[in-house]
Amino acid sequence: MCCRLEFGMKASGMRMVTRSWSREPGAGPREGRKSHRPMRRQRKAQSLSVAYEASDDEKGEGTELLKVPSWEPQDWQQQLANIRTMRSGKDAPVDQLGVEHCYDPSAPPKVQRYQVLLSLMLSSQTKDQVTAGAMQRLRARGLTVDSILQTDDSTLGTLIYPVGFWRNKVKYIKQTSAILQQRYGGDIPASVAELVALPGVGPKMAHLAMAVAWGTVSGIAVDTHVHRIANRLKWTKKVTKSPEETRRALEEWLPRNLWSEINGLLVGFGQQTCLPVRPRCQACLNQAMCPAAHRL
């Protein structure tokens, strides 16, 4: 027969559930009856099964289990420290012209968030200098959801040219702006799932929008620079084929407190030192420990 004992553990905020097994009736001497059998060796103490159940407080929002990575790249901490040293000047294009610098800080918060999203949509396959120029021209005309919807496609194309794939971006900007007006009151959604559902918005843009517009770290923003450098340094367990695959691989081991920093660090490093073609390995502090240095 199984009996279940429960008792509260107030100090730890958890409930401990124990289970023990009693002997079946008749299995041993009954109370009040003497036994003349010689004493047998005492049975081995039975093990006690203990299960812990989290209390309601522990199950609350924001609770995270301690995650110990099963794999991490060799020398990554020293490599990251070296990249921080090389980026200490904060003089790469992303430092002066990135998304954090493209919106109007004097605009209402809702308009600021819209401008952040628009600059991210324009930045795809486009240099920071070109994106910043397009944003400056748009802001000069009053960059809001309403102003974009009232601008004809030809004029909008002229304003954002020569950003990459500018014709497609005209279409995406118009479609996304209409959705924001109809469904979100002119604001941008506050979740990655809703952001990536918008036309022309990918995962990298969504994670950066969450960080810059909403102040929430939802994931690592991985663009072509981060994707390239992570593979050169072997910061992924195996070679990854796309930025999104790289993002998932990095998030498996990189401490979460570094997620917000890694995009800006690696993008600037990719713009100045670890170039796509002819990287400047001789000037890189990681040359001796970079797996790709001898092959480039």
N, C-alpha and C positions, 0 to 999 in steps of 0.2 A: 504494500500500500504506500502510495506516495503522499507525503505531506509537504505543503509549501509555506515557507516562512518569509515574511516581508518586514523589513524595518527601515525607518528613514535614516538617512545620513545627512543631517542638516549641515554639518561642517563642510561637506564637499558638494552639496547641492545635487547629489545623485541618490537614486534608490538602489539598494543592493538586494537582489533577489537570490535566495538560497534554496537549494533543493536537497533533501536528504532522504534516504531510504531506510525504512524500519523493517524489522524482521517479520515474517508472516506469522500468524497465530499458530502456536504449537511448535514453532521452530526452536524454542528453548525452554528452560524451566519457568513455570508459571509462578506468580507471586504467591507466597504462602506455602509452597511445596518444597521440601528439602530434596536435594539431589545427592545421592551417595556415589555418583560417578566420580572417578578421579578428575581433578582439574586438568583441562586441556590448555595448551598454549594459547594465550590470548590472541584473538584475531587481529589482524593488521587493521589499523584505523582506516576507515573508509574515507575516500577523498570527497571533498565538498565542492559542488559545482556552484560557482559564483558568477552572476551576470550583472553588469551595471547598465542601468538605463538612465539616459540624460534627463535632467529635470526640465520643466518648461522654460526656466530661465536660460538654461544652456542651449535649448533648441531655438532660441530667439534669433531674430535677424542679425546678421553680422558675425555670427559664430562660424569660425572656420577650423577645420581639423588641421592639426600640425602635419604639414606635407614634407616628407623627406625625399628629395629626388633620388631616383635609383641610378641616375647617370648624370654626369656633368662633364663638360669638356676640360681637357688638360690645360692648365695655365691661364684659364679664363679670367681669373681675378687680377693677375698681373697684366694681362693684355688690356683689360678694361681700365686699369689704373694708368697704363701708358697712353691709352686713347684720351682719357681725361686730361692728361698732361699736354698732349698735342693739341687738344681743343680748348685749352685754357684761355686762349686769346679771344675766343668768341667772335671770330672775324670771317667766318664762312658766309656765303650768301643766305643760308637758312637762318642765320643768327640775326640778320638785318631785315630780311624780306620774307620770312616764313609766315605761316598763317597767323601767328600771334601778333603780327605787325600789319595785317591787311584790313582789319576792320576799324571802324570809327569809334574810338573809345568814348566820345561824347554822345553817341547815339543811345537811345533807350536799349535796355538789355535784350529785348526781343529782337530788335533790329541788329544789334551786335551779333547775336547768335546766327541770324540769317546770313549776315555777311561772312561769318566764319565758314558756314557751310558752302556758300557760293565760291569763296576763294579756294576751298578744297576741291570742289568740282572742276574749277578752272586749272588747278595745279597738276592734274593727271597728265603724264607725258609732256610736261612743260617745265622749263627752268623757272626758278624763283623770280628772277628779274622780269620775265615776261608776264608771269602771273601778277606780280605787284603792279606792273604798268597797267594791265587790264583792270585791276581792282581800283586803281586810282581814277581811271576814266569813268568807270561805273559810278563810283562814289561822287564824282563831280556833278552827276546828274541827279543825285539823291537815290541811294541804293536801298530800296525797300521792296517787299513783295509786290505791293501795288504798282510801284514805278516800273518794275520789270515786266509785269503783266500788261502794262500800258505801252510798252516799247515794242515796236514792230520787229520782226525777225531780222530784217535787213540791217536796221540800225544797231540791234544788239550784236549781230555778227561783226559789224564794223568796230564796235567798242571793244570786243574781246579779242579780235584778231591781233597778233598771230599765235594765240595759244594753240597747243596741239589739238587736232580734231575739233576745231572751233565750230564747224557746221553741226556736228552731232551735239556739241555742248549747248548750242543755242536751243536745240530741241529739248534736251534734258532739263536745262534751266527753266524753260517755260513750263514744262510738265510738272516739275518738282514744285515750282512756285505756286502753281494752281492747286496742287494737292495740299501744300502748307496753308494756303488761304482757306480752303474748303474744310479741311479736317483738323487743323491745329491752330486756327485763329491767327495765322500769319507767323507763328512761332515754329521752331523745329522740334521734332520728337526727341524725347529724352531716353531713348534706348537704342542699342545697336541694331536690334531686330527691325525696329521701325525705320531707322535711318537707311539700312541697306535695302529696304523695300522701295525706297525712292529712286526714280530714274536717274541714272548716272552717278549713283553713290555706291562705292565699294567698301569693303571692310576696313581698309587703311583710313579712308576718309571718315568712316563712322567712329572709329576709335579715337582719332584726333579730334573730331567734333565733340565727342563726349568729354575729352580732357580739356580742350580749350573753351568750348562754349558752356559746358555744364560743370566743369571742375571734377569730373569723375573718371577714375582710371578703370576702364572696362577691359583693356587688353593692350597688347603691344602693337603699335602702328608700324607695319612693315611695308616699305616701298622698295624700289629696285636697289637703292643703296644698301639698306639693311639686309635685304635678301642676298645680295652679292657678297657683302663683307662677312655675314654669318657663315656662308659656305666656304669662303676663303680661310677663315679662322677655324673652320670645323666646329662651330658652335651648334651644329645640329648633328644628331647621332648618325644620320646618313645624309647623302646629298639630297637637297630638296629642289623641286622643279618649279615652284611658284612662290610668290610672296606669302600667300595665305598658308601654304604648307610650312613655310619657314616660321610664320607666326605661331602656329600650333606647336612646332618643335621647340621653339624658344620658351614658350610659356610652360612647357613641361618641366623645365629645370631652373630657369632664371628666377631668382627671388622676386617676389611681387613688388617689393619696395623699389626695384630698379626699372620697372616697366615704363614709368612715365619719363624716365631720363634717356632710355636707350635709343629712341628714335632720333632726337636732336643730336645726340653724340655721334651716332653712326652716319647720319645724313651729312653732317658737316665734315666728318672724317672722309666720307666718300667723295665729297665735292673738292676737297683740298689735297688729300694724300692717296687714299686707296681708290684711285680713279678706275672707271670701267676699262679703259684702254691705257696702256703704259702707266701703271701705278707707280708712285714715287717710293719704291721700297727702300731706296738708299736713305731717305729722310724719315723713315718710319721706325719708331722705337720698338716695334714688334717684329722687326725683320728676322731676328735670330730665332724667334719662337713661332713664326707664322708658317703653317704647313704649306701655304701656297707661294711663299716668297721665292723659293728656288725654282718654281715652274713658270714664273711670270717674267 
